[in-house]
Amino acid sequence: MRLILTTTLLLSALAHAEDFAAWEERYQFDCNGPFEHFSPADVKERAGWRFEHTGGTVKVRRSTPRAAKKPTLGLLSGIKDLEPETKAMVDTFLAAFEKADVDAIVIGGDTSSEPEGLDQILEYLGKATNRPLLIIAGNMERGAALNYAILKQRKAGALHLLNLDVIRRYDGDGVDLIGLGGYHDKAYLHLAGGCIYKDKDVDALERAAAAADDAVVLLSHGPPRQKGQQALDYVPGADNVGDPRLAALLQKAKISFGIHGHILEAGARGTDVGGKPLPPKKLHPALFVDQGTANPLPWKLNDGTTAYGLAALLTVDGKKASYEVLRGAKPQNP
């Protein structure tokens, strides 16, 4: 009996004695990993940042603690390609993020539909900035292809690329993000094998939010279901297309902030939880932001303006948050 008990304890210890590389390998074919943990923490340091991995959570801190400052995130989505014009636009936004001294950069889905494009863009981003890059899948890329592309860059030394489809919770200094990869409606997938998240993946977010020790921000490509033509989920001709499950999650888990870059027409906008537009550069007790597409191809927005590349900044100040829209310049005629 004592031998059986000893063996059981030994196997249990071995099951928990895992590094994050093994965790990534285990869930590399999943659209979203579980919110589970191993111990002890797998700690890595890179270029002034410390990453403490325990499976479903990564705790990220600057190696040298920053002066008192409200946590700020740089928001990108819909990069799609690395054509010279796109690269120049992304560089402009990365420079703005550097100037703002952001704590992390969010890559909110639709990075590229092709494996070669994912490799090019992620390799470029990994070399262009040393700040943590928080990445999720959208409706454009295959979840497994994105996981593999991130894994390759991490094996090459880009440990600041963080896959929030696999990790699920980013524990930052003053803000926590919980990640959900993919989309809820199969009709919007660009490719066979695209990522459709399931009820269990949404349920895991509730547990991740409960574990947070700071204000919680939901990072998902698609928005929650809202109301009206000024909402983040409004598509002309299709009405409000957000996910009701996410709306229910926000209420149940008492999540006040979100980042959702899918609906390009709704880009450059912040709303409350129901879809009422909120002004930028002001603090709000609830705030959900669509950063729009960073790609410079012109896109008509729901407010009647045309975008030529968009990004945003999100600043969390305790129980309130504010946002700032970053707009790319209209290309000059040749």
C-alpha positions as CSV (number, residue, x, y, z in Angstrom):
1,M,0.0,0.0,0.0
2,R,2.8,2.4,0.9
3,L,4.6,1.5,-2.4
4,I,1.5,2.3,-4.4
5,L,1.0,5.6,-2.5
6,T,4.7,6.6,-3.1
7,T,4.4,5.7,-6.8
8,T,1.3,7.8,-7.1
9,L,2.9,10.8,-5.5
10,L,6.0,10.4,-7.7
11,L,3.9,10.3,-10.9
12,S,1.9,13.3,-9.7
13,A,5.1,15.2,-9.1
14,L,6.4,14.3,-12.5
15,A,3.2,15.3,-14.2
16,H,3.5,18.8,-12.7
17,A,7.3,19.1,-13.3
18,E,6.8,20.5,-16.9
19,D,8.4,23.3,-18.8
20,F,6.4,25.6,-21.1
21,A,7.9,24.2,-24.3
22,A,6.2,20.9,-23.5
23,W,3.0,22.7,-22.8
24,E,3.1,24.4,-26.2
25,E,3.8,21.2,-28.0
26,R,0.9,19.5,-26.2
27,Y,-1.7,22.0,-27.3
28,Q,-0.2,23.1,-30.7
29,F,-3.1,21.6,-32.6
30,D,-5.8,23.1,-30.4
31,C,-7.6,26.4,-31.2
32,N,-7.7,27.1,-27.5
33,G,-5.8,25.4,-24.7
34,P,-7.3,24.7,-21.2
35,F,-7.0,27.0,-18.3
36,E,-4.9,24.6,-16.3
37,H,-1.5,25.0,-14.6
38,F,1.8,23.2,-13.8
39,S,4.4,23.9,-11.2
40,P,7.0,25.0,-10.5
41,A,7.0,28.1,-12.8
42,D,9.1,28.0,-15.9
43,V,10.9,31.4,-15.8
44,K,12.6,33.0,-18.8
45,E,14.2,36.5,-19.2
46,R,14.7,38.3,-22.5
47,A,15.7,41.8,-23.4
48,G,14.5,43.5,-20.2
49,W,11.4,41.4,-19.6
50,R,10.7,38.4,-17.3
51,F,8.2,35.7,-18.3
52,E,6.9,33.3,-15.6
53,H,5.0,30.5,-17.3
54,T,2.7,28.1,-15.4
55,G,0.8,26.8,-18.3
56,G,-2.6,28.6,-18.5
57,T,-1.1,31.8,-17.1
58,V,2.0,33.8,-18.0
59,K,3.1,36.5,-15.5
60,V,5.1,39.2,-17.3
61,R,7.1,42.0,-15.6
62,R,9.9,44.3,-16.7
63,S,13.2,43.1,-15.3
64,T,13.7,46.7,-14.0
65,P,10.5,47.8,-12.4
66,R,9.0,50.8,-14.2
67,A,8.2,54.1,-12.5
68,A,4.6,54.5,-11.4
69,K,2.6,54.4,-14.6
70,K,-0.8,53.3,-15.8
71,P,-0.6,50.1,-17.9
72,T,-1.0,50.8,-21.6
73,L,-1.5,48.3,-24.4
74,G,-0.8,48.8,-28.1
75,L,-3.5,47.3,-30.3
76,L,-3.1,45.9,-33.8
77,S,-5.3,43.6,-35.8
78,G,-5.8,42.5,-39.5
79,I,-2.2,42.9,-40.6
80,K,-2.8,40.3,-43.4
81,D,0.4,40.7,-45.4
82,L,3.9,42.2,-45.3
83,E,3.9,44.2,-48.5
84,P,6.1,47.3,-48.4
85,E,3.1,49.6,-47.7
86,T,1.9,47.3,-44.9
87,K,5.3,47.1,-43.3
88,A,5.7,50.9,-43.4
89,M,2.3,51.3,-41.7
90,V,3.1,48.7,-39.0
91,D,6.4,50.4,-38.4
92,T,4.5,53.7,-37.9
93,F,2.3,52.1,-35.3
94,L,5.2,50.3,-33.6
95,A,7.0,53.6,-33.3
96,A,3.9,55.1,-31.6
97,F,3.8,52.2,-29.2
98,E,7.5,52.7,-28.3
99,K,6.8,56.4,-27.7
100,A,3.9,55.5,-25.4
101,D,6.1,52.9,-23.6
102,V,3.4,50.3,-23.9
103,D,3.5,47.3,-21.6
104,A,2.5,44.9,-24.3
105,I,1.4,44.8,-27.9
106,V,-1.8,43.0,-28.8
107,I,-2.0,41.2,-32.2
108,G,-5.8,40.6,-32.3
109,G,-6.2,38.1,-35.1
110,D,-6.3,38.0,-39.0
111,T,-2.6,38.2,-39.1
112,S,-2.4,36.2,-42.3
113,S,-4.3,33.3,-44.0
114,E,-1.2,31.6,-45.3
115,P,1.6,29.8,-43.3
116,E,4.3,31.7,-45.2
117,G,2.6,35.0,-44.4
118,L,2.4,34.1,-40.7
119,D,6.1,33.2,-40.6
120,Q,7.1,36.5,-42.3
121,I,4.9,38.7,-40.2
122,L,5.7,37.1,-36.8
123,E,9.4,36.9,-37.6
124,Y,9.3,40.6,-38.5
125,L,7.4,41.6,-35.4
126,G,9.6,39.6,-33.2
127,K,12.7,41.4,-34.5
128,A,11.0,44.9,-34.7
129,T,10.1,45.1,-31.0
130,N,11.2,43.5,-27.7
131,R,7.9,44.3,-26.0
132,P,5.6,41.3,-25.2
133,L,3.5,40.4,-28.2
134,L,0.1,38.9,-27.2
135,I,-1.3,37.0,-30.2
136,I,-4.6,35.3,-30.9
137,A,-6.2,33.7,-34.0
138,G,-8.9,35.4,-35.9
139,N,-11.3,34.0,-38.5
140,M,-8.7,34.3,-41.3
141,E,-5.9,31.9,-40.1
142,R,-6.0,28.3,-39.1
143,G,-5.5,27.9,-35.4
144,A,-2.9,25.1,-35.7
145,A,-1.0,27.1,-38.4
146,L,-0.8,30.1,-36.1
147,N,0.3,28.0,-33.1
148,Y,3.0,26.4,-35.2
149,A,4.3,29.7,-36.6
150,I,4.5,31.2,-33.0
151,L,6.2,28.0,-31.8
152,K,8.9,28.2,-34.5
153,Q,9.7,31.9,-33.6
154,R,9.8,31.1,-29.9
155,K,12.2,28.2,-30.6
156,A,14.4,30.6,-32.5
157,G,14.6,32.9,-29.4
158,A,11.6,35.2,-29.7
159,L,10.3,34.3,-26.2
160,H,8.3,37.6,-26.1
161,L,5.8,36.1,-28.6
162,L,3.0,34.9,-26.4
163,N,0.2,32.7,-27.8
164,L,-2.9,33.7,-25.8
165,D,-4.8,30.9,-27.6
166,V,-2.6,28.4,-25.6
167,I,-1.9,30.5,-22.5
168,R,-5.4,32.0,-21.9
169,R,-4.3,34.6,-19.2
170,Y,-1.7,37.3,-19.3
171,D,-0.9,38.5,-15.8
172,G,0.5,42.0,-16.4
173,D,1.6,44.8,-14.1
174,G,-1.8,46.5,-13.4
175,V,-3.9,44.7,-16.0
176,D,-4.8,41.1,-16.9
177,L,-5.8,39.9,-20.4
178,I,-7.8,36.7,-21.0
179,G,-7.5,35.4,-24.6
180,L,-10.0,33.6,-26.8
181,G,-8.8,32.4,-30.3
182,G,-10.9,32.1,-33.4
183,Y,-14.5,33.0,-34.1
184,H,-18.0,31.8,-33.2
185,D,-19.6,31.6,-36.6
186,K,-18.4,29.0,-39.2
187,A,-19.8,31.1,-42.0
188,Y,-17.2,33.7,-41.5
189,L,-14.1,31.4,-41.6
190,H,-11.8,32.1,-44.6
191,L,-10.3,28.6,-44.7
192,A,-11.2,25.0,-44.0
193,G,-9.6,24.2,-40.6
194,G,-10.2,27.6,-39.3
195,C,-10.8,28.0,-35.5
196,I,-14.3,27.9,-34.1
197,Y,-14.2,28.2,-30.3
198,K,-16.5,26.1,-28.2
199,D,-18.5,26.5,-25.0
200,K,-15.7,25.0,-23.0
201,D,-13.3,27.6,-24.3
202,V,-15.7,30.4,-23.2
203,D,-16.1,28.6,-19.8
204,A,-12.3,28.6,-19.4
205,L,-12.4,32.4,-19.7
206,E,-14.7,32.7,-16.7
207,R,-12.1,30.7,-14.6
208,A,-9.3,32.8,-16.0
209,A,-11.1,36.0,-15.1
210,A,-11.8,34.7,-11.6
211,A,-8.0,34.2,-11.1
212,A,-7.1,37.7,-12.1
213,D,-5.6,40.1,-9.6
214,D,-6.1,43.3,-11.7
215,A,-8.6,44.8,-14.0
216,V,-9.6,42.2,-16.7
217,V,-9.6,42.8,-20.4
218,L,-11.2,40.2,-22.7
219,L,-9.2,39.7,-25.9
220,S,-11.2,38.1,-28.7
221,H,-11.2,38.6,-32.4
222,G,-15.0,38.9,-32.6
223,P,-17.0,41.2,-30.4
224,P,-19.9,40.4,-28.0
225,R,-23.4,40.8,-29.2
226,Q,-24.4,44.5,-28.9
227,K,-27.2,46.7,-30.3
228,G,-27.5,49.4,-32.9
229,Q,-25.6,50.7,-35.9
230,Q,-22.8,52.3,-33.8
231,A,-21.9,49.0,-32.1
232,L,-18.7,47.1,-32.5
233,D,-20.6,44.2,-34.0
234,Y,-22.6,46.1,-36.6
235,V,-22.1,45.1,-40.3
236,P,-24.2,47.0,-42.9
237,G,-26.6,44.5,-44.5
238,A,-26.1,41.9,-41.7
239,D,-27.1,43.9,-38.6
240,N,-25.4,43.0,-35.2
241,V,-23.4,39.8,-35.6
242,G,-21.5,39.5,-32.2
243,D,-21.6,36.5,-30.1
244,P,-24.3,36.4,-27.4
245,R,-22.1,34.0,-25.3
246,L,-19.5,36.6,-24.9
247,A,-22.1,39.2,-23.9
248,A,-23.3,36.7,-21.2
249,L,-19.7,36.0,-20.1
250,L,-19.0,39.8,-19.6
251,Q,-22.0,40.0,-17.3
252,K,-21.4,36.8,-15.4
253,A,-17.7,37.3,-14.9
254,K,-18.1,41.1,-14.4
255,I,-15.6,42.0,-17.1
256,S,-15.6,45.7,-18.0
257,F,-13.1,45.9,-20.8
258,G,-12.5,44.3,-24.1
259,I,-10.5,44.3,-27.4
260,H,-12.2,43.1,-30.5
261,G,-10.7,43.8,-34.0
262,H,-12.9,41.7,-36.3
263,I,-15.5,44.0,-37.7
264,L,-13.4,46.3,-39.9
265,E,-16.3,48.7,-40.6
266,A,-16.5,49.3,-36.8
267,G,-12.8,50.1,-36.4
268,A,-11.5,53.2,-34.7
269,R,-14.2,53.1,-32.1
270,G,-14.9,52.4,-28.4
271,T,-18.3,51.6,-26.9
272,D,-19.8,50.6,-23.6
273,V,-20.9,47.0,-23.2
274,G,-24.2,47.5,-25.0
275,G,-22.7,49.3,-28.0
276,K,-23.1,53.0,-27.2
277,P,-20.1,54.9,-28.6
278,L,-17.7,56.5,-26.2
279,P,-15.3,59.3,-26.8
280,P,-11.5,58.7,-27.0
281,K,-9.0,60.0,-24.5
282,K,-11.5,59.9,-21.6
283,L,-11.8,57.4,-18.8
284,H,-14.8,55.1,-18.8
285,P,-16.0,52.5,-16.3
286,A,-16.7,50.0,-19.1
287,L,-14.9,50.2,-22.5
288,F,-14.7,47.8,-25.5
289,V,-12.5,48.8,-28.4
290,D,-12.2,47.8,-32.1
291,Q,-8.8,48.8,-33.2
292,G,-9.6,48.2,-36.9
293,T,-7.2,46.8,-39.4
294,A,-3.5,47.8,-39.6
295,N,-3.5,47.0,-43.3
296,P,-3.3,50.3,-45.4
297,L,-5.8,49.3,-48.0
298,P,-8.7,51.8,-47.9
299,W,-11.7,50.7,-45.9
300,K,-15.0,52.5,-45.4
301,L,-16.0,52.8,-41.8
302,N,-19.5,52.8,-40.3
303,D,-19.0,56.5,-39.4
304,G,-18.6,57.4,-43.1
305,T,-14.9,58.0,-43.0
306,T,-12.3,56.0,-44.9
307,A,-9.4,54.3,-43.0
308,Y,-5.9,53.7,-44.5
309,G,-4.6,51.7,-41.6
310,L,-5.7,51.8,-38.0
311,A,-4.3,50.9,-34.5
312,A,-5.1,52.0,-31.0
313,L,-3.8,52.5,-27.5
314,L,-5.7,51.2,-24.4
315,T,-4.8,52.5,-21.0
316,V,-6.2,51.0,-17.8
317,D,-6.5,53.2,-14.7
318,G,-7.7,51.0,-11.9
319,K,-11.4,50.4,-12.5
320,K,-11.6,52.7,-15.6
321,A,-10.0,52.8,-19.0
322,S,-9.4,55.1,-22.0
323,Y,-8.5,54.6,-25.6
324,E,-6.8,56.5,-28.4
325,V,-7.1,55.9,-32.1
326,L,-4.0,55.9,-34.3
327,R,-4.8,56.5,-38.0
328,G,-2.5,55.9,-40.9
329,A,-2.1,58.7,-43.4
330,K,-3.8,58.5,-46.7
331,P,-1.3,57.5,-49.4
332,Q,-0.1,60.2,-51.7
333,N,-1.0,59.8,-55.4
334,P,2.0,58.6,-57.5
